[in-house]
Amino acid sequence: MRPTTVAIAGSGLAELTCAWLLAARGHRVRLRPRPAGGPRPLLLGDDTLALLHALWGTEAADGPAADSHRLTHRHARWTQDRDADPPLPQPAAVVDGARLARRLLARLADRYPDAVSEEPDPAGPPDPQARPDARVPPVPPDPTVPQWTVTATPPGRAGAYRTAGRRHLLAGEAPCAAGQDDTTARLERTDDAWLHLTPLGDGNALLQAMVPGPVGHPARHLGRLLAHSPLAARLAQAPATAVALPAAPRLHRAPATPPAGRTPGLLLVGAGAIRYDPLSGTGTAQALRTAVLAAAVIDSAAAGTPADRLCAHYTARLRTAFRDHLATCARLYPQAFPTPAWQHELDACRSG
């Protein structure tokens, strides 16, 4: 196998995990990290944490999520019956995604100092549509020039994604009411939304709400939803500020393109390739799986397997995962929202 040089454009969990796996297999990694943002709470189930530790060779006691806030149970009320679904044991951890990424980046640089370097990214990832003329003869690979780019932030292009719906996730933090349990995550539904409350372990909680479309005033809308939910009693007040983020499942139409001429191949990972509905609770695990598969594509191409066949396999795997996820959404959402407001979302899932 001839070592390959790979540009990692970004510093999310999927990008860094792919970089870690490639460096472990003897490839050269050129990191192009994005500017660090503020705190970003992530709720990771123990299955996802186990996958993260297995991929990075860490133990739970001293791993990247060692100082997380531990949750022990999950309470879901998804139907009209308020007595349904008592709290169930579901161990999980609330971690700061930005801090976790910094720790993984430091571990990567410490373990593979000769294989990993950092460089600026003035132009961003390559545009997968900007392919060279097919008549240009192949160019022998330059060991110092990346043959692949891996990123979760592809170039913006209208129609690049197949999106199943238009629902949005509203999110804001608020102080917990005195004496509230901070070890149980709670899911409640209202007539036209579901709400999720995640204790953060510092006296505050993250409140999220899924609504069937965009809203003009996220904090105001989130407050109205909270007022009609039993979760209101668990907070001292509604979130003062909130953001609204597109959250419908989506799949990039071309998540993998092979190298061609002087243009490196492009592999999209994480939410840049496939985004799950937050209701599933498996978005981070799926992002890590895309990192594993992307590393396998590059490793197999370096061993001589045709890159176009590998990219076709990568694309097919993601399409299958997307169809399966939409089938799950189409099964779950009608149980809670048989209302006209959600009809577009239900139809979008079923059409997948």
C-alpha positions, 0 to 999 in steps of 0.5 A: 500500500502506498501512503496517501495524503489526505486533507481533513477540512474541519474539526468535528467528531467525524472529521477528526475520527477519520483523521485518527483512523487514517494516521493509524494506517500510515497515511499522511493527514493535513488538518484544516481545522475550522475556527472553534465555536462556543460550548455545544452540548451533546447528549451521547448514549452509552452505546455511542460513547462505547463506539467513540472509545473503541475508535480512539483507543481510550477508556471511559475513566480517562477518555475524551468525555471523562468530565461529562455530566452523567444521566441515568434515565430517560422519560418519554411521553410520546402519546396522549396517554400521560401514564405511558412509558415510565422512566427507563434506565438509559445511561448517557452523558452530556458533553461539550462538543467543542471541548471534546473536539479539542481533546481529540485533536490534541490526542491525534497530534500527540500520537501521530506527530510525524503523520499529522500537520496543520495548515490553513484552508483559504479556499475551503473544500473542493467543489465536487461539481468542478471536475477537470476535463476528462481528456486531461491525462492522469497525473502521477500522485505528488506525495505532498499534495492531498489526493483526498479531502474529507469534510463535513462542510461541503461547498454550498450548491443549490439542490445538493441535498435531498431533504425530507421535510422542512421541520426545525429544531428550536433550542435554548438554555434555561435555569432548572427549578429548585430541587429538580432531578438532573439525571433524567432526560425528558421527552414530551409532546404537545399538540404540534411539537415535541420537546426534549429537556436535557439537564446540563449538570450546572443548574441549567438545562437545554430545552429543544423543540421540534416544530413542523416548519420555520418560525420567526421568533424562536425564543417566543415560540419555544416559550409558548410551547413550554407553557403547554407542557409539563416540562414548564414546572421543571424550569425556573423560567423559559429560555431567554434566547433560542436558535432555530436550526433546520432539522429534517433528515437530509442526504447529500446527492453526491457524498463521494467523488473519486480523484480525477486528474489534479482534482482530489477526491471528496468524501463528505462525512457527518451531517455534511453527508447525512443528517438524522432527525434528532428524535432518533438520538443516533446522529453522532453514532451515524457521523462516526460510522461515516468516518469509519467508512470514509477511512476504509474507502481511502485505505482501500483505494491506496491498496489498489481498489478502483476509487470510483467503485469505492465511492459508489459503494460509499454512496450506496451505503449512505442511501440505504441508511437514509431510507431506513431512517426515513422509514423509522420517522414515518413509523414514529411521527404519525403516532404523535402528530396526526394533524394537518400541520405535520402532514407535509413532514409525514408525506416527506418521510413516506416518499423516501 
